């Protein structure tokens, strides 16, 4: 049975809302830096951003969890030892930029009436 992605679904909704808002307002920030927790979230948002003219410039994948060791409050006198706390963090960091505007490759048409004979 697949895991339920409640928080992931909320992040997906925020990403989709941002794309809809950019299209509706015709305001496309350049560049965009996005952070994703998993490949499914990244894949959906990347497809939406590519569809509106963004391209991936840089992608960095980091560990999914970060940890810190907290010292014992009583310096271990009462037997309590240090404890390690881990947190899940965004592990996929992507930088998007707008694709350059398509330039016309067709030769410019020259008006025959302006050419000197």
MIDREN-996722 format. One line per 8 residues: number of its first residue (from 1); for each residue x, y, z of C-alpha. Coordinates in nm, 2 decimals, always signed. Layout:
<recs>
NUM = X Y Z ~ ... .
</recs>
This chain:
<recs>
1 = +0.00 +0.00 +0.00 ~ +0.15 +0.33 -0.10 ~ +0.22 +0.59 +0.17 ~ -0.03 +0.88 +0.20 ~ +0.13 +1.21 +0.11 ~ -0.08 +1.46 +0.29 ~ +0.19 +1.73 +0.33 ~ +0.32 +1.64 -0.02 .
9 = -0.02 +1.70 -0.16 ~ -0.04 +2.04 +0.00 ~ +0.30 +2.13 -0.15 ~ +0.19 +2.00 -0.49 ~ -0.12 +2.23 -0.46 ~ +0.10 +2.53 -0.38 ~ +0.33 +2.46 -0.67 ~ +0.04 +2.42 -0.91 .
17 = -0.13 +2.74 -0.78 ~ +0.20 +2.93 -0.84 ~ +0.21 +2.82 -1.20 ~ -0.16 +2.91 -1.26 ~ -0.10 +3.25 -1.10 ~ +0.21 +3.32 -1.33 ~ +0.00 +3.22 -1.64 ~ -0.30 +3.43 -1.53 .
25 = -0.10 +3.74 -1.45 ~ +0.16 +3.69 -1.73 ~ +0.43 +3.76 -1.48 ~ +0.72 +3.51 -1.50 ~ +0.99 +3.57 -1.25 ~ +1.34 +3.48 -1.36 ~ +1.51 +3.28 -1.21 ~ +1.30 +3.06 -0.99 .
33 = +1.46 +2.85 -0.71 ~ +1.24 +2.56 -0.60 ~ +1.30 +2.30 -0.33 ~ +1.14 +1.95 -0.34 ~ +1.11 +1.67 -0.08 ~ +1.07 +1.38 -0.33 ~ +1.10 +1.29 -0.70 ~ +0.72 +1.27 -0.75 .
41 = +0.68 +1.63 -0.64 ~ +0.98 +1.74 -0.85 ~ +0.85 +1.56 -1.16 ~ +0.50 +1.72 -1.15 ~ +0.63 +2.07 -1.09 ~ +0.91 +2.04 -1.34 ~ +0.66 +1.94 -1.61 ~ +0.43 +2.23 -1.53 .
49 = +0.72 +2.48 -1.54 ~ +0.86 +2.34 -1.86 ~ +0.51 +2.38 -2.02 ~ +0.51 +2.75 -1.95 ~ +0.86 +2.82 -2.08 ~ +1.11 +2.75 -1.80 ~ +1.42 +2.53 -1.83 ~ +1.62 +2.36 -1.57 .
57 = +1.96 +2.54 -1.52 ~ +2.09 +2.36 -1.21 ~ +1.99 +2.07 -0.99 ~ +2.14 +1.96 -0.66 ~ +2.04 +1.66 -0.46 ~ +2.13 +1.66 -0.09 ~ +2.06 +1.41 +0.20 ~ +1.70 +1.38 +0.30 .
65 = +1.77 +1.41 +0.67 ~ +1.98 +1.64 +0.88 ~ +2.07 +1.56 +1.23 ~ +2.22 +1.74 +1.54 ~ +2.34 +1.60 +1.86 ~ +2.22 +1.78 +2.17 ~ +2.43 +1.76 +2.49 ~ +2.28 +1.61 +2.81 .
73 = +2.12 +1.88 +3.03 ~ +2.31 +1.76 +3.33 ~ +2.64 +1.68 +3.16 ~ +2.56 +1.31 +3.20 ~ +2.58 +1.31 +3.58 ~ +2.23 +1.15 +3.62 ~ +2.30 +0.90 +3.34 ~ +2.13 +1.09 +3.06 .
81 = +2.34 +1.09 +2.75 ~ +2.35 +1.31 +2.45 ~ +2.05 +1.26 +2.22 ~ +2.05 +1.29 +1.84 ~ +1.76 +1.47 +1.66 ~ +1.69 +1.42 +1.29 ~ +1.47 +1.63 +1.07 ~ +1.35 +1.56 +0.71 .
89 = +1.44 +1.85 +0.48 ~ +1.40 +1.93 +0.11 ~ +1.65 +1.72 -0.07 ~ +1.61 +1.83 -0.43 ~ +1.70 +2.20 -0.51 ~ +1.64 +2.32 -0.87 ~ +1.71 +2.65 -1.04 ~ +1.48 +2.74 -1.33 .
97 = +1.52 +3.02 -1.59 ~ +1.30 +3.13 -1.87 ~ +1.38 +3.00 -2.21 ~ +1.52 +3.27 -2.44 ~ +1.26 +3.41 -2.67 ~ +1.24 +3.23 -3.00 ~ +1.41 +3.44 -3.26 ~ +1.30 +3.44 -3.62 .
105 = +1.54 +3.24 -3.84 ~ +1.36 +3.34 -4.16 ~ +1.53 +3.60 -4.37 ~ +1.38 +3.95 -4.35 ~ +1.17 +4.04 -4.65 ~ +1.30 +4.33 -4.85 ~ +1.05 +4.56 -5.02 ~ +1.13 +4.57 -5.39 .
113 = +1.02 +4.93 -5.43 ~ +1.30 +5.05 -5.19 ~ +1.58 +4.87 -5.37 ~ +1.80 +5.08 -5.60 ~ +1.83 +4.95 -5.95 .
</recs>
